[in-house]
């Protein structure tokens, strides 16, 4: 294995661990009382939905998953 393959492999492991942690930190979509009254509560509080921690974790999951796929493709091209 050359140096670039080793570096990409290490980055892929770190990205995979980070993605696992980000997914585990997210709460369920139907958790607690908010799932029971989701109709009225979501429309009333919907304007601040993008600023919550769950929204930030969801965006981070998408970005980390894209990076993970790019690293996987790059690693397969190099081999």
N, C-alpha and C positions, 0 to 999 in steps of 0.2 A: 504494500500500500504506500502510495506516495503521501507527501505532507498535506496536500489539499484534501485528500480523502479522509485523513485522520481528523483534520480540523472540522470538516463538514460533519463527520460522524459525532464528534464531541458536541458541536452545536445542535445536532439533531436530538441527542439524548437530553441536553439541557432544555431544549424547546418542548420535548415530549413531557418532561417532568413539570415544566411550567404550565403546559396546557392541562395536565391532569389536576394540578393544584387549582387553577382558575375554574375548571368545571366543578370541582368539589366545593368550592366556596360559594357557588351559586345556590340560591334557594329554589325550591320547586315552584312551578307556575301556579299550582292550585294548593298552596300551603295555607293552612289556617282559615280564619274567618274571611280573608280577602277572596278566597275562592267561592264562598257561599254568596257573597253580595257583590260579585264582580261586575254586574251590569251597571249599577248606578255609581259605584265608587270609581270605576275606571274612567268613566266619562268626566266625572267631576275633577279627579286628580290627574287626568291624563296629560295635562299640559306640562307637568314637571316630571313625567315618566323618564325622559332622557337624561335626567340629572341624578338619578338614584344609583346606588351602588350596584344593584343588579344589572342596570343598563350598561354601566361601565364594564362590568365583568363580562357581559354578553359581547360587547364590542371587542374586548381583549381576547375572548375566545376565538372570534372570527379572525382577527389579525394573527394570532399565534398559529391557528390552523393553516392559514395561507402560507406562513413562513415554513411550517413543518412540511407541507406538500412541496414547496419549492426546494427545500433541502433534500427531500426524498428523491425528487426528479433529478436534481443535480448529482446526487450520489449514484443513482443508477446510470446516468450518462457517463460518469467517470469510470465506471467499472465495465 
